[in-house]
Amino acid sequence: MSSADVEDFIQQNRGEAERVETFRGYWESWKHWEPRREFILRNMCDFENGQMDHLLSLSMVWANNVFLGCRYSSDLLEKVKAMAEGIVVEDAPVFKTRDEIIKNQQGR
């Protein structure tokens, strides 16, 4: 589902879109919520109602990795990155590991 498809889905399924809006955390800026909402909407057809918590957890793993630089197991990151394929995040921060920072400083 592309970004345009997500917008079409929202227009055609107002009730479902409003339900997804309830999943937004009060701390989430629009810049963070919009891509996470797209992640949820793109993948919700693969999860039944009883599995919504699992999808929401995966969406938070993806958002935490993208926006905060949190690290998780490689298997989990591969899964959420595949689920998020095609989602465009504008001005996403770039994170460096401690080892990368030290290597750059030693090269000076």
N, C-alpha and C positions, 0 to 999 in steps of 0.2 A: 504494500500500500504506500503510495507516494504522498507527499505533503498535500498535493491537490486532492487526492483521494480522501485523505483525512478530513479536509475541509468539507468535501462533499458529504462524507459520512455524518459529520456534525450537523450539517444543514438538514439532512434527511432523517436523522435519528436524534431529535432534540432531547427526548427523555433519557436515552442512554448517555448522550453527551453531558447532560446535567448531572447524571449519576457519577460520571467520571470526574466532574468538577469537584465533587465532595471529597475526592481523594487528595486534593491539593493541601499540602501542609501550610499552616499560617506563616511559616518562615520562608516559604518558597517565593522568590521573586518571579515576575513574569518570564524573565530570561531563563530561569531554571525550570519553571513549570511547563512552559510551552513545549519544549522537547520531550520532557518526561510524559506529558499528556499524550503526545504523538506516539511515544513508545508504548504506552498502555493501549491506546486505540488500535494501533497496528497489530498488536499481539493478543487482544482480548478474545478473538474468535478461536484461538488455540487453547483457551482455558475455560473450563466450566465455572458456573457461579460459585461452587464450593472451593475452587482453586484461585479465586480472585486475590486472596492474601499472598499466594505464591507469586502471582504476576506483579503485584504491588511491591513485593520484596525485591524481585528482579529489577523492576524499574528504579528502585532506590539504589541498588548496587550499581547499575549503569550510571545513574546521575551522580552518585558519590565519586565514581571513578573519573567521570568527565569533568565535573566542576570542582571537586575537592582533591583529586589526586589519590584517593583511597585505593589501596591495593588488595586484591583478593586472589584466590587460587587461579592458576592459568585456565583450568577447565571452566570455571565459572565465568571468567572474563571473556573467554571465547564464545560461550553461550550467549551472554548478554550483548556482546558486540555483533554477533550474527543476527540477533533479534532487532538490533537498532540499525542495521545496515540501511543506508540511504537517508537517515535522519541528519539534517544539517544543523549544527550548533555554531552559531555565529559568536565570534570573540571568545572561544573556549580557552581557558588558561592552559599554559604549557608547563608541565611539571618536570623537574629534574631530580634524579636520585642524588643522595649524598655522594655516592661514588663519582657521578658525573660532575658534580660541582668541584670536588677535590681534584679530579683529573684536570679540569679546566684551569684551576688555580695553580697547579704544579707546572702546567705548560707555559706559564707566563714568564 
